[in-house]
Each structure stands twice: as C-alpha cells, then as structure tokens.
C-alpha cells in the first residue's frame, strides 16, 4: 500500500509543476502555439516551480 501511495504522490509532484509552467507559457504566447507544442518544450518545470514558489511566498508573507 505504501508503494502505491508513494507512486501517486511522486507522479503528482513531478507532473504538477510541468502542467502549471506549460499553462503559464501557453497563456504568455496567447494561444498562438498549440498546447502540445508548448508542453514538449523545455523550461516548463522551472517556470512551474517558480510560480508555486511565488504563490507560497505571497501566502506566507500575508
């Protein structure tokens, strides 16, 4: 059971920043590039981690 829970949390924490970063980059391009193209490019995870960090800092500083 622990293995399944660990697998699920690992999958969530690996894919969530990439999805957030891809969504932000797709909005930045105003939809001129397809979502699949932006999803396959680099920097999505980094931008996702940056966005999560900024939100956490804003929430914790309030």
Secondary structure, DSSP 8 states (H G I E B T S, - for coil): -HHHHHHHHHHHHHHHHHHHHHHHHHHHTTTSS-HHHHHHSSSHHHHHHHHHHHHHHHHHH-
